Amino acid sequence: MKRTLIIALMVMLFAPLASAKNLVREFSGTGNAVTAEFSVEGPWLLDWRLDGDYSAMLALEIDLVEARGGRHVGRVLRTQRRGNGVKLFQEGGVYQLRISSSLARWRVRIEQITEEEAELYTPRRDNE
C-alpha cells in the first residue's frame, strides 16, 4: 500500500515533465475572428487544424498581430484545403491572431515549447 502510494505520487509529480509542451491558449471557430491576447516566450508553436463540409470553397488565412499597438507581424498561414500543421516562432511577445475563413471550421492551439523541442522542429514543405 505504501509503495503504491509513493509510485502514484511520483507519477503525478513527474508526468508533466514528460512533455514540455504547455498549452497557452486554444481558439476555434467557423468564421472571421480576432482572438484574445496571449502571451508567450520564445520558442513557441502555433498548431492549426482546418476542416469543412465543402472542399472547393474552403479557405483559411491567419495573421499574427502584436496585441499592443496592432502592428502586423506577418502572415502565418494561407490555405484552401483541409489539413493541419504547425509553425515555429522564436520570438516571444503579447499577440493576437487575425483569422479569416470561408466555409471552414478551424482550431488553433498556442503551445509553449523548450529550446530542445524547437531544435527538433522541421518545417513542412508543401504548397500551402
C-alpha positions in Angstrom: 0.0 0.0 0.0 2.7 2.4 1.0 4.8 1.6 -2.1 1.7 2.1 -4.4 1.1 5.5 -2.9 4.7 6.5 -3.4 4.6 5.4 -7.0 1.3 7.2 -7.6 2.8 10.4 -6.1 5.9 10.1 -8.3 3.8 9.7 -11.4 1.7 12.7 -10.6 4.9 14.8 -9.9 6.9 13.8 -12.9 4.2 13.2 -15.6 4.1 16.9 -16.5 7.8 16.8 -17.2 7.5 14.1 -19.8 6.4 16.6 -22.4 7.5 20.2 -22.1 4.7 21.4 -24.4 2.5 23.7 -22.5 -0.9 24.8 -23.9 -1.1 28.6 -23.6 -4.4 29.2 -25.4 -6.8 27.4 -27.8 -9.1 29.1 -30.2 -11.7 27.7 -32.5 -14.5 28.9 -34.8 -16.2 28.9 -38.1 -15.8 32.5 -39.4 -13.7 35.5 -39.1 -12.2 36.4 -35.7 -9.6 38.4 -33.9 -8.5 36.3 -30.9 -8.0 37.3 -27.3 -4.5 38.3 -26.4 -2.0 35.6 -25.5 1.5 36.0 -24.0 4.3 33.6 -24.9 8.1 33.4 -24.6 10.2 32.1 -27.4 10.2 29.4 -28.7 6.5 28.6 -29.3 4.3 26.7 -31.7 1.1 27.6 -33.5 -0.7 24.3 -34.1 -3.6 24.7 -36.6 -6.3 22.4 -37.9 -8.8 23.1 -40.7 -11.9 21.2 -41.7 -15.1 21.9 -43.6 -18.0 20.4 -45.4 -17.1 21.9 -48.8 -13.6 21.3 -50.2 -14.0 23.6 -53.3 -14.7 26.9 -51.4 -12.7 26.2 -48.2 -10.2 28.9 -47.1 -8.3 29.9 -44.1 -5.9 32.8 -43.5 -4.1 33.6 -40.2 -2.1 36.7 -39.5 0.0 37.4 -36.3 -0.5 40.8 -34.8 1.1 42.5 -31.8 -1.7 42.9 -29.2 -0.4 46.2 -28.0 -0.3 48.6 -30.9 -1.7 46.3 -33.6 1.4 46.0 -35.6 1.2 43.3 -38.3 4.0 40.8 -37.6 3.3 38.5 -40.5 1.1 36.0 -42.3 1.2 32.6 -40.6 -0.9 30.6 -43.0 -3.0 30.8 -46.1 -4.6 27.6 -47.4 -7.6 26.5 -49.4 -7.7 22.9 -48.3 -8.4 20.8 -45.2 -5.4 19.9 -43.1 -3.3 20.7 -40.2 0.2 21.8 -39.3 2.5 23.7 -37.0 4.5 26.8 -37.3 7.5 27.6 -35.0 8.1 31.1 -33.7 11.3 32.1 -31.9 10.3 35.5 -30.6 8.0 35.8 -27.6 5.6 38.6 -27.0 1.9 39.5 -26.5 0.0 38.7 -29.6 -3.4 38.2 -31.2 -4.4 36.2 -34.3 -6.5 37.7 -37.1 -8.3 34.8 -38.7 -10.3 34.9 -41.9 -12.1 31.8 -43.0 -14.7 30.7 -45.6 -16.9 27.6 -45.2 -14.4 26.3 -42.6 -14.2 25.0 -39.1 -10.8 25.9 -37.6 -8.9 25.3 -34.4 -5.6 27.0 -33.4 -3.5 26.0 -30.3 -0.7 28.1 -29.0 1.9 25.9 -27.2 5.0 26.9 -25.3 7.9 24.6 -26.0 11.5 24.2 -24.9 14.7 25.1 -26.8 15.4 21.4 -27.2 11.9 20.8 -28.8 12.4 23.7 -31.1 15.7 22.2 -32.4 13.8 19.1 -33.4 11.2 21.1 -35.4 11.3 20.5 -39.2 9.1 22.8 -41.3 6.8 21.0 -43.7 7.4 22.0 -47.3 4.2 22.0 -49.4 2.1 24.4 -51.4 0.0 25.9 -48.6 
